[in-house]
Amino acid sequence: MKSKKKTFAGVIAAVLVVAALIILGSMLYTVNYMDVVIVKEFEKIVDVKNQPGLYLKAPFIQTVQPIYGGRRIYDIPASDVITRDKKSMIADDYVIWRVVDAPKYYQTLGAVSARAEERIDAAVYNATKNTISSMTQDEVIAARGIELTNMITKESNSDIASYGIEIITAEIKALDLPDDNKNAVYERMISERRNIAAGYTAQGNANAQKIKNETDKQVSITLAEAEKTAEQTIAEGEAEYMKILSKAYNNEDKADFYNYIRSLDAIKASLKGGNKTIMLDKDSELARILYGYQ
């Protein structure tokens, strides 16, 4: 009888321990890093925890809903968009997003990622369509990159904020043209670039010719001034030469000596080549010099 009582007491004790563990387990919950935990009581939010750690809640009555608060990436399917000048383009976006208001995210979307991505898909598509439709095709091509990304991200957030979601970036990873008009657009772009290049070339040639003309003008002026200076210098030299000669031979003896030297120079100049014979009149100045005639 005592044995049966001990066994029964052991079973009761085991049941109590298990029950205590179950109750304790339903009272404890943890918040992981980058998570936000919503505490609900009969589906009503009564508490929100966003710091990592171990917490207590009312057993059985309260439940918890963990929500990841870090960054998530969503690849949006490519879609056709029309520019302001009625040109068709294909935009392929991707989105980086996160939950910034966990209670609102839970209340509006039930904290279901698939529902959030549906809203993001619609918001980003509308933002991309509205942004590109306000620009010409050339403006879209010129703005692609950070400028276009910022425009689409800003408009996307204006539509998605009511769901407790923030779109960190909505970026176009590919912006292309439909195959049927891609070649025509490329040819037009090439033609425009050639026209721009031709304009630069023509302007460069005009500037080069202007510089050449100015240089030629300066050279002509410099040469003219140099020739003028040279002529003046020669004239001054000849005048000085004649002045020196006039002073050197200002009497009859010096003049005769000068005439004698000039005559010798004339004879020397005439004795060129193989012929060394000079025919002189006996009354000539040279004959008088050579033969001593008076």
Secondary structure, 3 states (H helix, E strand, C coil): CHHHHHHHHHHHHHHHHHHHHHHHHHHEEEECCCEEEEEEECCEEEEEECCCEEEECCCCCEEEEEEECCCEEEECCCEEEECCCCCEEEEEEEEEEEECCHHHHHHHHCCCHHHHHHHHHHHHHHHHHHHHHCCCHHHHHHHCCHHHHHHHHHHHHHHHHHHCEEEEEEEEEEEECCHHHHHHHHHHHHHHHHHHHHHHHHHHHHHHHHHHHHHHHHHHHHHHHHHHHHHHHHHHHHHHHHHHHHHHCCCHHHHHHHHHHHHHHHHHHHCCCCCCCCCCCCCCHHHHHHHCCC
